[in-house]
């Protein structure tokens, strides 16, 4: 019995010794850190400590800010949350400070910072004290954020959304503008107690998984009376609306969305907008975008994003605990986006799309006298409105896996004009008398040069030419030159042969 007790005692000592050592080491490290902070702050002037404190706002180092202050009864967690919510909420950046007076126990200074609503400048005063652990520190309360701010006040930012500019054709027809849709959501308190069947039905109608729907319903902010948005549907789809409204708890709310009246006919030209991503925010850090913004993703919507989006208006103010306005810190008027008017003729654009929508190619129509582009089509295409309403996973996969590549913008690619321009070159040669359509030039092989003065340069072809035998290509070229059929038929034959451009003109070329 005595031996067993001794062994047990030895085991306890064996386990406790490493723990004690670890605690001792941690205590020493903590003491060293506090000593370092103390010595650093003792050496630094109060003005330098204040500058370090304010510079930490831009870097988002709120823990460092806390180490430089006496926050009174405010906990570290509450201090960090208060400062972070306010400074990041107003889009604070470019913080500058000017010390106007430095006394033994007090600093007076002027702060200038940039926000979503423009620049804010204010004068402030902060007390300084000695702390046994931290050394020289600042005495903090809410007025260090803004002089008028108290612990019970709130800083609010109100947004006045700028209207995105329209995209019009040459005849003022709207190619991209404002439209209406329905936001589909659930009100949990109005759902059936056993909603499993209803969720299955909703899942099939919206193309969402039941797990995704349940995930939205289980978020912290959701209450019985809350509207939980799930998807956006077309306002014109009455059949789907009726099917959804038959499900208990479903509510439809009208929302404004970007609309593309001509859908697939203008998809690659006009493009589409979508909700901004984290990557977009990183690319445009100072452009005034927020997590709720939309941004042009392709086509003219992306190319002219800056002109189309405009600038939101913002008001930053302080409200008391009763929600009453105390003061306005900054205000900026909104500026609506510009309207773009194109040279495109939507009637011609649609006509081109309808004729070639199943072909893999691009089509261009231009005014030969002014150079204006009247139509610009890439086929096959896709409906941009589906991106606004939200694609299901199945629809997205179908677009990406389609061998015809409907998302591929063909008129932005580089093509070798090749045979398309041969009739025009030959026509010029005939008009100038430098070409004889009946002459047999006697080429053979797959490469040719006029004479040795061309050096290493040869014209190469894919077909072998035999002397004295008219080639199929010469016959085809002669047919083009003779303009068999109408000019429009000829142009379409050239397009279908080259897969490149379609020239349409009311005059014979």
Helices and strands as residue ranges (DSSP letters): H 2-43, H 46-59, H 62-67, E 69-70, H 76-89, E 93-102, E 106-115, E 118-131, E 135-139, G 142-144, E 154-160, E 167-168, E 174-187, G 188-190, H 196-206, H 210-217, E 227-234, H 238-245, E 250-259, G 263-266, H 267-270, E 273-275, H 278-283, E 294-296, H 299-303, H 305-309, E 313-319, E 325-332, E 340-341, H 346-356, E 361-366, E 373-379, H 385-389, H 393-401, G 410-412, H 419-432, E 445-448, G 452-454, E 459-465, H 472-481, H 487-498
